[in-house]
Amino acid sequence: MVDTLLVEAVLASVLAAILGYRMDRGSGVKALGRLTFIIIILTVGFALLVARRDLAQPPELVIGEIAIWSYVIGGTLSYFLSGSLGVLPVQGGTLGAALLCIGITALAGRLNEWVGALALVVIVIGIGTGGVRWFSGKILRGKGVKPLTALWFGLCAASLLGYLAAGRAGTFLITIPAQLLFWGLLYYLSGHTLPIDYEDERAREEHYRDAAFKCLLTFALGTNYPYSSLAIGRPGRIMTRKNQNLASGATPLCRCSPDQASSSMTATT
């Protein structure tokens, strides 16, 4: 299990670097790929240090395995929304949650296997309630508590179902693919969630899907409502941006006719 965990760590780091390059070339590789690699090494090292040697599949290593791929997903989404400024707080928060789950499970599990399982449940609930609220207050100005809580418990539920279905194999073959499939489909379908009318379908697919996905994510987080629709004679509300970070979200996506476009705001029209 240790060998495959190390292989997954390398693969996850490479995937993070590829995604960073796709979003922002060399800068994305440095910001996303390098940080993801560092926290993966920290997580794997800590999990190997505290894992119980008397078990064939130590739960500490299974948690570490899930955390590895969570770093890739969380880091990619944060970089996609706000660049390098958003990667550190999101990856740091995810790392803290993972180390707490691994450490407390290992410590309590040395007393009794069921005590370890109960301790993991308690820390999962604690992170999903108090931890998410703390992160939201520090990073998102109190926004996004409900969607972040839902994502946390959704990940934990998927992890539990995968593990109960087939042990560690279920985690690798069910939980992780389910997460990747969810975000992949959400990205693909986001281009059809907003009424963007373009004659050039290729332009829609290649350029506007990213903007639509940003709008969908920031709307769900409640950090802003960057989609504006301007009808003739009935101007919609335009959200302007002074800067771009996790709390302010993405640049607005504005749907309007050419004569309504304003040069006073930065928008994708």
DRENDREN-330276 format. One record per residue: x, y, z of N, C-alpha, C, O in turn; residue number from 1; residue in one letter. Coordinates in steps of 0.02 Angstrom, whole numbers, padded with zeros to 5 digits. Layout:
N
R     nx     ny     nz    cax    cay    caz     cx     cy     cz     ox     oy     oz   i aa
R      X      Y      Z      X      Y      Z      X      Y      Z      X      Y      Z NUM  A
...
This chain:
269
R     nx     ny     nz    cax    cay    caz     cx     cy     cz     ox     oy     oz   i aa
R  00041 -00061  00000  00000  00000  00000  00043  00063  00000  00025  00113 -00030   1  M
R  00100  00059  00034  00144  00117  00037  00170  00134 -00032  00173  00193 -00051   2  V
R  00189  00083 -00071  00215  00095 -00138  00164  00129 -00182  00180  00177 -00217   3  D
R  00102  00104 -00181  00051  00134 -00223  00033  00205 -00200  00015  00248 -00241   4  T
R  00038  00216 -00135  00024  00284 -00109  00076  00333 -00135  00059  00390 -00153   5  L
R  00139  00312 -00137  00192  00355 -00163  00183  00368 -00238  00195  00423 -00262   6  L
R  00161  00316 -00274  00148  00324 -00346  00091  00374 -00356  00096  00417 -00400   7  V
R  00038  00369 -00317 -00017  00416 -00322  00005  00487 -00306 -00019  00534 -00337   8  E
R  00050  00494 -00257  00076  00560 -00240  00110  00592 -00300  00101  00651 -00314   9  A
R  00150  00552 -00335  00185  00578 -00395  00135  00596 -00450  00140  00649 -00481  10  V
R  00087  00551 -00461  00037  00563 -00514 -00005  00625 -00499 -00019  00664 -00544  11  L
R -00025  00633 -00436 -00065  00691 -00417 -00025  00756 -00425 -00052  00807 -00447  12  A
R  00039  00754 -00409  00081  00813 -00417  00089  00832 -00490  00087  00890 -00509  13  S
R  00098  00781 -00532  00105  00793 -00604  00039  00821 -00632  00040  00868 -00672  14  V
R -00017  00793 -00611 -00082  00818 -00634 -00093  00890 -00613 -00118  00930 -00653  15  L
R -00074  00908 -00552 -00080  00978 -00529 -00038  01024 -00571 -00059  01079 -00589  16  A
R  00023  01002 -00588  00066  01043 -00630  00037  01052 -00700  00041  01106 -00729  17  A
R  00008  00999 -00727 -00023  01003 -00794 -00082  01051 -00793 -00090  01092 -00839  18  I
R -00124  01046 -00742 -00182  01090 -00737 -00159  01163 -00727 -00189  01209 -00755  19  L
R -00107  01173 -00687 -00080  01240 -00678 -00054  01268 -00743 -00064  01327 -00758  20  G
R -00020  01227 -00783  00005  01249 -00848 -00052  01266 -00895 -00049  01314 -00933  21  Y
R -00105  01226 -00892 -00163  01239 -00935 -00195  01306 -00920 -00219  01340 -00965  22  R
R -00196  01325 -00856 -00229  01387 -00836 -00185  01448 -00844 -00208  01502 -00864  23  M
R -00120  01441 -00829 -00078  01500 -00828 -00005  01486 -00846  00041  01519 -00821  24  D
R  00006  01437 -00888  00073  01420 -00911  00122  01410 -00853  00107  01376 -00805  25  R
R  00181  01440 -00859  00233  01430 -00809  00214  01454 -00740  00232  01423 -00690  26  G
R  00178  01510 -00736  00157  01536 -00671  00111  01487 -00636  00114  01479 -00575  27  S
R  00067  01455 -00673  00022  01406 -00644  00059  01345 -00618  00041  01317 -00566  28  G
R  00110  01323 -00654  00150  01266 -00632  00184  01282 -00566  00185  01241 -00520  29  V
R  00214  01342 -00561  00249  01362 -00501  00201  01369 -00441  00215  01345 -00387  30  K
R  00145  01403 -00452  00100  01417 -00397  00060  01356 -00375  00056  01341 -00316  31  A
R  00031  01321 -00423 -00012  01265 -00407  00027  01200 -00400  00021  01164 -00351  32  L
R  00068  01185 -00451  00105  01122 -00450  00154  01116 -00393  00156  01064 -00360  33  G
R  00192  01168 -00380  00243  01165 -00327  00211  01160 -00258  00233  01119 -00218  34  R
R  00161  01201 -00244  00129  01200 -00178  00094  01133 -00167  00097  01105 -00112  35  L
R  00060  01108 -00218  00026  01043 -00211  00076  00988 -00197  00063  00945 -00155  36  T
R  00133  00990 -00230  00185  00939 -00219  00210  00942 -00147  00220  00890 -00115  37  F
R  00220  01002 -00121  00246  01010 -00053  00197  00983 -00001  00217  00945  00044  38  I
R  00134  01001 -00007  00087  00978  00044  00071  00904  00037  00052  00871  00085  39  I
R  00077  00877 -00024  00069  00805 -00032  00125  00768  00004  00113  00718  00038  40  I
R  00186  00792 -00004  00243  00761  00031  00233  00765  00106  00247  00716  00141  41  I
R  00210  00822  00132  00198  00830  00203  00145  00780  00227  00152  00749  00280  42  L
R  00092  00774  00188  00037  00730  00208  00058  00657  00207  00045  00620  00255  43  T
R  00091  00636  00153  00113  00566  00148  00163  00550  00203  00159  00497  00234  44  V
R  00210  00595  00215  00259  00584  00267  00227  00577  00336  00246  00534  00375  45  G
R  00179  00621  00351  00145  00618  00416  00104  00554  00422  00104  00523  00475  46  F
R  00070  00535  00369  00029  00475  00370  00072  00413  00381  00054  00368  00420  47  A
R  00129  00410  00348  00174  00352  00357  00203  00351  00427  00216  00298  00454  48  L
R  00214  00409  00455  00244  00414  00522  00197  00388  00576  00219  00354  00622  49  L
R  00133  00404  00570  00086  00387  00624  00044  00325  00610  00008  00302  00653  50  V
R  00048  00298  00549  00006  00241  00531  00021  00180  00574  00079  00167  00592  51  A
R -00031  00143  00590 -00024  00083  00630  00004  00025  00588 -00024  00009  00536  52  R
R  00057 -00004  00610  00092 -00056  00571  00056 -00123  00575  00069 -00167  00534  53  R
R  00012 -00132  00624 -00020 -00198  00634 -00081 -00209  00589 -00112 -00261  00592  54  D
R -00098 -00159  00548 -00156 -00165  00505 -00135 -00171  00432 -00086 -00139  00410  55  L
R -00172 -00212  00395 -00155 -00221  00324 -00169 -00157  00284 -00131 -00139  00239  56  A
R -00224 -00123  00302 -00242 -00061  00269 -00255 -00008  00322 -00313  00005  00340  57  Q
R -00203  00023  00347 -00212  00074  00399 -00257  00131  00374 -00245  00158  00320  58  P
R -00309  00149  00413 -00353  00202  00391 -00317  00269  00382 -00339  00312  00344  59  P
R -00262  00278  00418 -00223  00340  00411 -00197  00348  00340 -00197  00404  00313  60  E
R -00176  00293  00309 -00151  00297  00240 -00208  00306  00191 -00200  00340  00140  61  L
R -00266  00277  00207 -00324  00287  00163 -00346  00360  00164 -00362  00389  00111  62  V
R -00346  00390  00223 -00363  00462  00228 -00311  00503  00190 -00329  00551  00155  63  I
R -00248  00484  00196 -00196  00520  00159 -00205  00514  00084 -00192  00562  00048  64  G
R -00227  00457  00061 -00239  00446 -00010 -00295  00492 -00035 -00289  00523 -00088  65  E
R -00349  00497  00003 -00404  00541 -00016 -00381  00613 -00015 -00400  00653 -00059  66  I
R -00341  00631  00035 -00316  00700  00041 -00273  00720 -00019 -00277  00776 -00043  67  A
R -00233  00673 -00044 -00189  00688 -00100 -00228  00714 -00159 -00210  00765 -00189  68  I
R -00282  00680 -00177 -00322  00701 -00235 -00366  00760 -00219 -00384  00798 -00264  69  W
R -00384  00768 -00156 -00422  00828 -00136 -00381  00891 -00145 -00407  00944 -00163  70  S
R -00315  00886 -00133 -00271  00943 -00144 -00272  00965 -00218 -00273  01025 -00233  71  Y
R -00273  00916 -00262 -00273  00932 -00333 -00338  00968 -00352 -00337  01019 -00386  72  V
R -00394  00942 -00329 -00459  00972 -00345 -00466  01041 -00313 -00483  01089 -00347  73  I
R -00454  01045 -00248 -00461  01109 -00212 -00412  01162 -00237 -00431  01220 -00246  74  G
R -00351  01142 -00249 -00301  01189 -00274 -00318  01214 -00343 -00310  01274 -00357  75  G
R -00341  01170 -00386 -00359  01190 -00455 -00417  01239 -00454 -00415  01289 -00490  76  T
R -00468  01225 -00415 -00526  01269 -00412 -00507  01338 -00384 -00530  01389 -00409  77  L
R -00466  01338 -00331 -00446  01402 -00301 -00403  01443 -00349 -00410  01504 -00353  78  S
R -00358  01410 -00385 -00316  01446 -00433 -00358  01471 -00492 -00347  01525 -00518  79  Y
R -00407  01431 -00511 -00451  01450 -00566 -00492  01512 -00549 -00504  01555 -00591  80  F
R -00513  01517 -00485 -00554  01574 -00465 -00513  01637 -00451 -00535  01692 -00469  81  L
R -00455  01630 -00421 -00421  01690 -00397 -00345  01689 -00406 -00310  01729 -00375  82  S
R -00320  01643 -00446 -00249  01642 -00458 -00209  01619 -00397 -00236  01584 -00354  83  G
R -00146  01637 -00395 -00101  01613 -00343 -00121  01636 -00273 -00104  01603 -00224  84  S
R -00158  01692 -00268 -00178  01718 -00203 -00226  01670 -00167 -00229  01669 -00106  85  L
R -00265  01632 -00206 -00314  01589 -00175 -00289  01519 -00159 -00321  01483 -00121  86  G
R -00232  01500 -00189 -00209  01431 -00181 -00186  01417 -00110 -00203  01366 -00080  87  V
R -00146  01462 -00082 -00117  01450 -00016 -00169  01442  00039 -00164  01393  00076  88  L
R -00219  01486  00046 -00268  01476  00100 -00309  01413  00092 -00325  01379  00140  89  P
R -00328  01397  00029 -00369  01338  00018 -00328  01274  00031 -00352  01229  00065  90  V
R -00268  01272  00003 -00226  01213  00014 -00205  01207  00088 -00201  01152  00115  91  Q
R -00193  01264  00120 -00176  01262  00190 -00233  01236  00233 -00222  01196  00278  92  G
R -00294  01259  00219 -00352  01235  00255 -00364  01160  00244 -00380  01124  00291  93  G
R -00356  01138  00182 -00365  01067  00167 -00312  01025  00201 -00326  00970  00226  94  T
R -00250  01050  00201 -00196  01014  00234 -00210  01008  00309 -00200  00954  00338  95  L
R -00232  01062  00340 -00247  01060  00411 -00301  01009  00427 -00296  00972  00476  96  G
R -00354  01007  00386 -00408  00958  00396 -00382  00887  00389 -00400  00843  00428  97  A
R -00341  00875  00339 -00314  00808  00327 -00270  00785  00385 -00276  00728  00407  98  A
R -00225  00828  00408 -00181  00809  00463 -00219  00796  00527 -00201  00752  00566  99  L
R -00272  00835  00539 -00313  00823  00598 -00346  00754  00595 -00345  00717  00643 100  L
R -00375  00739  00537 -00408  00674  00529 -00359  00616  00536 -00374  00567  00570 101  C
R -00301  00623  00505 -00250  00570  00508 -00224  00562  00580 -00221  00507  00606 102  I
R -00205  00618  00611 -00174  00615  00677 -00222  00589  00730 -00203  00546  00770 103  G
R -00282  00615  00732 -00329  00595  00784 -00351  00523  00774 -00359  00486  00823 104  I
R -00361  00501  00711 -00379  00432  00698 -00324  00384  00721 -00337  00333  00751 105  T
R -00261  00403  00707 -00205  00360  00727 -00198  00357  00803 -00187  00304  00831 106  A
R -00205  00414  00836 -00197  00417  00909 -00252  00378  00945 -00238  00338  00989 107  L
R -00314  00391  00925 -00370  00356  00957 -00372  00283  00938 -00392  00240  00978 108  A
R -00351  00267  00877 -00352  00198  00854 -00305  00152  00891 -00315  00092  00893 109  G
R -00253  00180  00922 -00207  00140  00962 -00240  00115  01026 -00217  00066  01055 110  R
R -00292  00148  01047 -00329  00125  01105 -00377  00069  01086 -00380  00017  01119 111  L
R -00413  00080  01032 -00461  00031  01008 -00483  00051  00938 -00489  00110  00923 112  N
R -00496  00001  00896 -00514  00015  00827 -00579  00056  00823 -00585  00102  00782 113  E
R -00628  00037  00866 -00691  00073  00865 -00684  00144  00893 -00719  00190  00872 114  W
R -00639  00152  00941 -00626  00219  00968 -00597  00263  00913 -00614  00322  00907 115  V
R -00552  00234  00873 -00524  00272  00817 -00576  00292  00766 -00575  00348  00742 116  G
R -00623  00246  00751 -00676  00262  00704 -00722  00317  00731 -00742  00362  00694 117  A
R -00738  00312  00796 -00781  00363  00827 -00746  00430  00828 -00777  00482  00815 118  L
R -00681  00431  00843 -00644  00493  00843 -00643  00525  00775 -00647  00586  00768 119  A
R -00637  00484  00722 -00637  00510  00654 -00705  00542  00638 -00707  00595  00607 120  L
R -00759  00510  00659 -00826  00538  00647 -00833  00605  00682 -00860  00653  00654 121  V
R -00809  00609  00744 -00814  00672  00782 -00774  00727  00748 -00799  00783  00742 122  V
R -00713  00713  00727 -00672  00765  00697 -00700  00786  00629 -00695  00844  00609 123  I
R -00729  00738  00592 -00760  00755  00528 -00819  00803  00538 -00826  00852  00501 124  V
R -00860  00788  00588 -00917  00833  00602 -00892  00901  00626 -00919  00953  00608 125  I
R -00840  00900  00668 -00813  00963  00692 -00785  01007  00637 -00796  01068  00637 126  G
R -00749  00977  00590 -00722  01015  00533 -00778  01040  00489 -00777  01097  00465 127  I
R -00828  00997  00478 -00884  01017  00434 -00928  01071  00462 -00965  01104  00425 128  G
R -00925  01082  00527 -00965  01135  00558 -00920  01194  00578 -00920  01246  00545 129  T
R -00883  01185  00632 -00842  01240  00656 -00784  01257  00610 -00769  01316  00600 130  G
R -00752  01206  00581 -00695  01219  00538 -00713  01258  00475 -00678  01305  00456 131  G
R -00767  01240  00445 -00789  01275  00384 -00809  01347  00400 -00793  01393  00362 132  V
R -00842  01357  00456 -00861  01425  00476 -00800  01468  00490 -00798  01527  00472 133  R
R -00750  01439  00522 -00689  01475  00536 -00654  01495  00471 -00632  01552  00463 134  W
R -00649  01448  00425 -00616  01461  00360 -00654  01515  00322 -00624  01560  00293 135  F
R -00720  01509  00322 -00761  01559  00287 -00752  01628  00316 -00746  01677  00279 136  S
R -00750  01633  00382 -00742  01698  00414 -00674  01729  00401 -00669  01790  00393 137  G
R -00622  01688  00397 -00554  01713  00387 -00539  01728  00314 -00504  01777  00299 138  K
R -00566  01689  00268 -00547  01695  00198 -00602  01724  00154 -00588  01764  00109 139  I
R -00664  01704  00167 -00719  01723  00122 -00766  01775  00152 -00821  01786  00127 140  L
R -00744  01807  00206 -00785  01859  00238 -00854  01832  00258 -00904  01867  00252 141  R
R -00855  01771  00281 -00917  01741  00305 -00961  01711  00251 -01016  01688  00266 142  G
R -00937  01710  00189 -00978  01683  00134 -00963  01609  00122 -00912  01583  00144 143  K
R -01008  01577  00087 -00996  01509  00063 -00999  01453  00114 -00975  01398  00100 144  G
R -01028  01466  00173 -01030  01414  00225 -01070  01353  00202 -01046  01297  00210 145  V
R -01129  01363  00175 -01172  01307  00156 -01142  01265  00101 -01139  01204  00108 146  K
R -01120  01294  00045 -01091  01251 -00008 -01027  01216  00014 -01016  01159 -00005 147  P
R -00985  01250  00053 -00923  01218  00076 -00938  01161  00124 -00905  01109  00123 148  L
R -00988  01171  00167 -01009  01118  00213 -01035  01058  00174 -01019  01000  00189 149  T
R -01076  01072  00122 -01103  01018  00081 -01048  00980  00045 -01050  00919  00040 150  A
R -00998  01016  00019 -00943  00984 -00016 -00901  00941  00031 -00880  00886  00013 151  L
R -00890  00966  00092 -00851  00928  00141 -00886  00863  00160 -00856  00809  00157 152  W
R -00949  00867  00178 -00985  00807  00198 -00998  00761  00138 -01002  00700  00146 153  F
R -01005  00790  00079 -01012  00749  00019 -00949  00708  00006 -00954  00649 -00011 154  G
R -00891  00740  00013 -00828  00704  00005 -00820  00649  00057 -00800  00593  00041 155  L
R -00837  00664  00119 -00832  00614  00173 -00880  00556  00162 -00862  00498  00173 156  C
R -00941  00572  00139 -00990  00518  00127 -00967  00474  00069 -00974  00413  00072 157  A
R -00941  00505  00016 -00916  00466 -00041 -00857  00423 -00020 -00849  00366 -00044 158  A
R -00815  00449  00023 -00757  00411  00048 -00780  00351  00088 -00753  00296  00081 159  S
R -00829  00362  00132 -00855  00307  00173 -00887  00253  00130 -00875  00193  00141 160  L
R -00928  00273  00082 -00961  00224  00039 -00911  00184 -00001 -00917  00123 -00009 161  L
R -00860  00218 -00028 -00809  00183 -00066 -00771  00134 -00023 -00756  00078 -00044 162  G
R -00754  00155  00038 -00716  00111  00083 -00758  00051  00106 -00732 -00005  00109 163  Y
R -00821  00062  00121 -00865  00007  00142 -00878 -00041  00085 -00887 -00101  00096 164  L
R -00878 -00015  00023 -00893 -00058 -00034 -00836 -00106 -00050 -00847 -00165 -00064 165  A
R -00775 -00081 -00046 -00718 -00124 -00066 -00653 -00104 -00033 -00599 -00114 -00062 166  A
R -00656 -00077  00027 -00594 -00059  00061 -00556 -00005  00025 -00586  00041 -00003 167  G
R -00490 -00010  00026 -00449  00040 -00007 -00461  00041 -00082 -00458  00095 -00113 168  R
R -00474 -00017 -00112 -00489 -00019 -00183 -00551  00022 -00200 -00554  00055 -00252 169  A
R -00600  00021 -00155 -00660  00060 -00166 -00646  00134 -00162 -00676  00174 -00199 170  G
R -00600  00153 -00118 -00580  00223 -00114 -00548  00246 -00179 -00564  00300 -00204 171  T
R -00504  00205 -00205 -00468  00224 -00266 -00512  00219 -00328 -00506  00260 -00374 172  F
R -00556  00169 -00331 -00595  00157 -00391 -00665  00189 -00390 -00697  00195 -00442 173  L
R -00688  00210 -00331 -00755  00238 -00326 -00753  00311 -00303 -00778  00356 -00338 174  I
R -00723  00323 -00245 -00724  00390 -00215 -00688  00441 -00259 -00718  00493 -00276 175  T
R -00626  00428 -00276 -00587  00477 -00314 -00615  00488 -00384 -00622  00545 -00404 176  I
R -00631  00435 -00422 -00661  00447 -00488 -00728  00484 -00484 -00744  00524 -00528 177  P
R -00767  00471 -00430 -00831  00506 -00423 -00820  00581 -00414 -00857  00621 -00442 178  A
R -00769  00600 -00376 -00754  00671 -00367 -00731  00704 -00432 -00752  00758 -00449 179  Q
R -00686  00670 -00467 -00661  00696 -00530 -00718  00701 -00581 -00721  00749 -00620 180  L
R -00761  00651 -00582 -00818  00652 -00629 -00866  00708 -00612 -00891  00742 -00657 181  L
R -00879  00719 -00548 -00925  00773 -00528 -00901  00841 -00552 -00939  00878 -00583 182  F
R -00838  00857 -00538 -00812  00923 -00557 -00802  00928 -00632 -00811  00982 -00661 183  W
R -00784  00873 -00664 -00778  00875 -00737 -00844  00888 -00771 -00848  00928 -00817 184  G
R -00897  00853 -00749 -00963  00864 -00777 -00990  00934 -00762 -01021  00966 -00804 185  L
R -00976  00958 -00701 -00998  01025 -00683 -00966  01077 -00728 -00998  01124 -00750 186  L
R -00901  01068 -00742 -00866  01114 -00787 -00895  01110 -00857 -00907  01161 -00889 187  Y
R -00907  01049 -00881 -00933  01040 -00949 -01002  01070 -00956 -01017  01103 -01006 188  Y
R -01045  01059 -00906 -01114  01081 -00911 -01122  01156 -00895 -01174  01186 -00911 189  L
R -01072  01186 -00864 -01079  01256 -00844 -01087  01302 -00904 -01118  01355 -00899 190  S
R -01060  01282 -00962 -01069  01323 -01021 -01141  01327 -01045 -01158  01370 -01086 191  G
R -01183  01283 -01019 -01254  01282 -01039 -01299  01306 -00983 -01361  01305 -00990 192  H
R -01270  01328 -00926 -01312  01351 -00871 -01331  01424 -00877 -01380  01446 -00845 193  T
R -01294  01462 -00917 -01308  01533 -00927 -01331  01544 -00999 -01306  01511 -01044 194  L
R -01379  01589 -01009 -01405  01600 -01077 -01357  01641 -01120 -01370  01698 -01136 195  P
R -01301  01610 -01139 -01252  01644 -01181 -01266  01623 -01253 -01261  01564 -01270 196  I
R -01282  01670 -01295 -01300  01656 -01364 -01244  01679 -01411 -01231  01738 -01419 197  D
R -01211  01630 -01440 -01157  01645 -01487 -01166  01603 -01549 -01182  01543 -01546 198  Y
R -01156  01635 -01606 -01162  01598 -01669 -01103  01550 -01678 -01111  01496 -01706 199  E
R -01046  01571 -01654 -00986  01529 -01660 -00983  01480 -01602 -00963  01498 -01547 200  D
R -01004  01419 -01614 -01007  01368 -01561 -00937  01352 -01536 -00928  01337 -01477 201  E
R -00888  01354 -01580 -00819  01338 -01560 -00794  01390 -01510 -00760  01373 -01462 202  R
R -00810  01453 -01523 -00789  01506 -01477 -00821  01496 -01409 -00789  01508 -01357 203  A
R -00883  01476 -01409 -00918  01463 -01346 -00883  01408 -01306 -00871  01414 -01246 204  R
R -00866  01354 -01341 -00836  01298 -01308 -00767  01314 -01281 -00750  01293 -01225 205  E
R -00727  01351 -01318 -00657  01361 -01301 -00647  01420 -01252 -00600  01418 -01212 206  E
R -00689  01470 -01255 -00675  01531 -01217 -00726  01544 -01161 -00706  01560 -01105 207  H
R -00789  01537 -01175 -00839  01559 -01129 -00857  01507 -01076 -00889  01524 -01026 208  Y
R -00836  01445 -01086 -00850  01396 -01034 -00814  01411 -00969 -00841  01402 -00915 209  R
R -00751  01435 -00975 -00714  01453 -00915 -00750  01509 -00877 -00757  01507 -00816 210  D
R -00771  01560 -00915 -00806  01617 -00884 -00871  01594 -00851 -00888  01617 -00797 211  A
R -00908  01550 -00885 -00971  01526 -00858 -00959  01485 -00794 -00998  01489 -00747 212  A
R -00906  01445 -00794 -00890  01404 -00735 -00871  01448 -00676 -00891  01434 -00620 213  F
R -00834  01502 -00688 -00818  01549 -00635 -00881  01580 -00607 -00889  01587 -00546 214  K
R -00926  01599 -00650 -00988  01629 -00628 -01028  01580 -00584 -01056  01599 -00533 215  C
R -01031  01518 -00606 -01069  01468 -00569 -01039  01457 -00500 -01076  01452 -00451 216  L
R -00973  01452 -00496 -00940  01439 -00432 -00948  01498 -00384 -00964  01489 -00326 217  L
R -00936  01559 -00409 -00941  01617 -00365 -01013  01630 -00344 -01026  01653 -00289 218  T
R -01060  01614 -00387 -01131  01620 -00369 -01148  01570 -00313 -01182  01587 -00265 219  F
R -01123  01508 -00320 -01137  01457 -00270 -01105  01475 -00203 -01135  01463 -00150 220  A
R -01046  01504 -00204 -01012  01524 -00143 -01044  01585 -00111 -01037  01597 -00051 221  L
R -01080  01624 -00152 -01110  01685 -00125 -01062  01742 -00119 -01078  01793 -00087 222  G
R -01002  01736 -00149 -00953  01790 -00143 -00969  01848 -00189 -00951  01904 -00175 223  T
R -01003  01834 -00244 -01031  01887 -00286 -01081  01855 -00334 -01090  01794 -00334 224  N
R -01113  01896 -00373 -01160  01872 -00423 -01139  01901 -00490 -01169  01949 -00513 225  Y
R -01088  01872 -00521 -01055  01905 -00576 -01090  01900 -00643 -01064  01926 -00693 226  P
R -01148  01868 -00646 -01182  01865 -00710 -01236  01919 -00714 -01280  01922 -00671 227  Y
R -01231  01961 -00765 -01280  02015 -00775 -01311  02008 -00844 -01275  01995 -00892 228  S
R -01375  02017 -00849 -01410  02016 -00913 -01445  02083 -00922 -01486  02103 -00882 229  S
R -01428  02116 -00977 -01457  02182 -00990 -01506  02177 -01048 -01487  02162 -01105 230  L
R -01569  02188 -01034 -01619  02189 -01086 -01629  02261 -01110 -01617  02308 -01073 231  A
R -01651  02268 -01172 -01660  02335 -01200 -01711  02373 -01158 -01767  02350 -01148 232  I
R -01690  02431 -01134 -01734  02473 -01094 -01740  02451 -01022 -01773  02485 -00982 233  G
R -01710  02395 -01004 -01715  02370 -00935 -01645  02348 -00912 -01631  02288 -00910 234  R
R -01602  02395 -00894 -01534  02377 -00874 -01535  02332 -00812 -01572  02343 -00765 235  P
R -01492  02282 -00814 -01484  02238 -00757 -01432  02267 -00710 -01401  02319 -00724 236  G
R -01423  02235 -00655 -01375  02259 -00605 -01305  02237 -00625 -01294  02178 -00638 237  R
R -01258  02283 -00627 -01190  02268 -00646 -01147  02267 -00584 -01146  02315 -00545 238  I
R -01110  02213 -00574 -01065  02208 -00518 -00995  02227 -00541 -00968  02196 -00587 239  M
R -00965  02277 -00510 -00898  02298 -00529 -00847  02269 -00481 -00864  02247 -00426 240  T
R -00784  02268 -00502 -00730  02237 -00463 -00673  02286 -00452 -00650  02318 -00500 241  R
R -00651  02293 -00391 -00591  02332 -00377 -00529  02287 -00380 -00476  02308 -00402 242  K
R -00536  02226 -00357 -00482  02178 -00362 -00512  02109 -00367 -00572  02100 -00364 243  N
R -00468  02061 -00374 -00492  01993 -00385 -00462  01948 -00331 -00401  01938 -00330 244  Q
R -00502  01921 -00288 -00479  01873 -00238 -00536  01826 -00222 -00590  01829 -00253 245  N
R -00525  01782 -00173 -00576  01733 -00157 -00641  01764 -00134 -00695  01737 -00146 246  L
R -00636  01821 -00100 -00697  01852 -00073 -00735  01890 -00126 -00797  01893 -00123 247  A
R -00700  01920 -00174 -00736  01959 -00225 -00754  01917 -00285 -00801  01933 -00321 248  S
R -00718  01861 -00295 -00736  01815 -00348 -00710  01835 -00416 -00661  01872 -00422 249  G
R -00744  01811 -00467 -00719  01819 -00536 -00743  01884 -00567 -00787  01918 -00541 250  A
R -00711  01901 -00623 -00734  01958 -00662 -00804  01944 -00688 -00817  01888 -00711 251  T
R -00850  01993 -00687 -00918  01980 -00707 -00924  01957 -00780 -00886  01978 -00823 252  P
R -00972  01915 -00792 -00990  01896 -00860 -01055  01932 -00876 -01106  01921 -00844 253  L
R -01053  01975 -00925 -01110  02018 -00940 -01138  02001 -01009 -01102  01999 -01058 254  C
R -01203  01989 -01011 -01237  01975 -01074 -01279  02036 -01093 -01325  02054 -01057 255  R
R -01262  02068 -01149 -01298  02127 -01169 -01287  02138 -01243 -01247  02104 -01275 256  C
R -01324  02186 -01270 -01314  02204 -01340 -01254  02251 -01346 -01235  02282 -01296 257  S
R -01223  02257 -01405 -01162  02297 -01413 -01170  02370 -01390 -01123  02398 -01362 258  P
R -01229  02400 -01401 -01237  02471 -01382 -01243  02480 -01306 -01241  02537 -01282 259  D
R -01250  02425 -01269 -01255  02430 -01197 -01190  02416 -01161 -01184  02425 -01101 260  Q
R -01140  02394 -01199 -01076  02377 -01168 -01043  02439 -01140 -01041  02491 -01173 261  A
R -01019  02434 -01079 -00987  02491 -01046 -00912  02482 -01043 -00888  02428 -01027 262  S
R -00876  02535 -01057 -00804  02533 -01054 -00778  02545 -00983 -00718  02543 -00971 263  S
R -00824  02558 -00936 -00804  02574 -00868 -00796  02512 -00825 -00776  02517 -00767 264  S
R -00810  02452 -00853 -00802  02391 -00814 -00767  02339 -00857 -00772  02340 -00918 265  M
R -00733  02294 -00824 -00700  02238 -00859 -00748  02181 -00858 -00767  02157 -00804 266  T
R -00768  02157 -00917 -00817  02104 -00919 -00807  02063 -00983 -00777  02086 -01031 267  A
R -00833  02004 -00982 -00835  01963 -01042 -00905  01971 -01071 -00954  01952 -01039 268  T
R -00909  01998 -01129 -00975  02012 -01158 -00987  01970 -01219 -01041  01974 -01250 269  T
